[in-house]
Amino acid sequence: MSKLVKNILEYTVIFEVAEEGGYIARVPILDDFATQSDTFEETVANVKDAIQGVIGVMKEEGLDIPFEKYETIFSKITVDYPFALS
């Protein structure tokens, strides 16, 4: 959930493994903005920097800063598959 608390914003970021290696980070509320890096740690750092940059430009241009209206939770769920996969 994005919220402003002591000048801290929180945004949902979706991390995916890139086909060519590394990771892609997408920020859906920022028009699905994306960045990519070789390692997960670099991707986290890059997406934080990128979000700050996008928000900074929006502020300079007098645009409204987007806030998520609700919290989105992404989780992987493991389920038993009763049939053999072939």
C-alpha positions in Angstrom: 0.0 0.0 0.0 1.4 3.4 -0.8 1.1 5.8 2.0 3.0 8.8 3.2 4.4 8.5 6.7 7.3 10.8 7.6 8.1 11.3 3.9 8.2 7.5 3.2 6.2 6.1 0.4 5.5 2.4 -0.1 4.7 0.9 -3.5 3.9 -2.6 -4.7 6.8 -3.9 -6.9 6.6 -7.1 -8.9 9.9 -8.9 -9.4 10.3 -11.5 -12.2 13.2 -13.5 -13.4 14.2 -12.2 -16.8 14.6 -14.7 -19.7 18.0 -13.4 -20.6 19.1 -13.5 -16.9 18.8 -11.1 -14.0 15.6 -9.7 -12.7 12.9 -7.3 -13.8 11.0 -5.1 -11.4 7.7 -3.5 -12.3 5.7 -0.9 -10.5 2.1 -1.2 -11.6 0.8 2.1 -10.2 3.5 4.1 -12.0 2.1 3.1 -15.4 3.8 -0.3 -15.1 7.3 1.3 -14.9 10.0 -1.3 -15.1 13.7 -1.7 -14.5 16.1 -4.6 -14.9 19.4 -5.6 -13.4 21.7 -8.6 -13.2 21.1 -9.5 -9.5 18.1 -9.3 -7.2 19.9 -6.9 -4.9 20.8 -4.6 -7.8 17.3 -4.7 -9.0 15.9 -3.7 -5.6 18.4 -0.8 -5.4 17.7 0.3 -9.0 13.9 0.2 -8.6 14.1 2.3 -5.4 16.3 4.9 -7.3 14.0 4.8 -10.3 10.8 5.4 -8.2 12.5 8.3 -6.4 13.4 9.8 -9.9 9.9 9.3 -11.3 8.3 10.8 -8.2 10.7 13.7 -8.3 9.9 14.5 -12.0 6.2 14.2 -11.2 6.5 16.7 -8.4 8.6 19.1 -10.5 5.9 19.0 -13.2 3.1 19.6 -10.7 1.6 16.1 -11.3 -0.2 14.3 -8.6 1.9 11.6 -6.8 0.0 8.3 -7.1 -1.0 6.5 -3.9 -2.2 2.9 -3.8 -5.7 2.8 -2.4 -5.4 -0.7 -1.1 -2.7 -3.2 -0.3 -2.0 -5.9 -2.8 -0.3 -9.0 -1.6 1.4 -11.4 -4.0 2.3 -14.8 -2.8 3.2 -18.2 -4.2 1.0 -21.0 -3.2 2.0 -24.7 -3.3 -0.7 -27.2 -4.1 -0.7 -30.9 -4.3 -1.3 -32.2 -7.8 -3.0 -35.6 -7.6 -2.0 -36.8 -11.1 1.4 -37.7 -12.5 2.8 -35.0 -14.8 4.2 -36.5 -18.0 
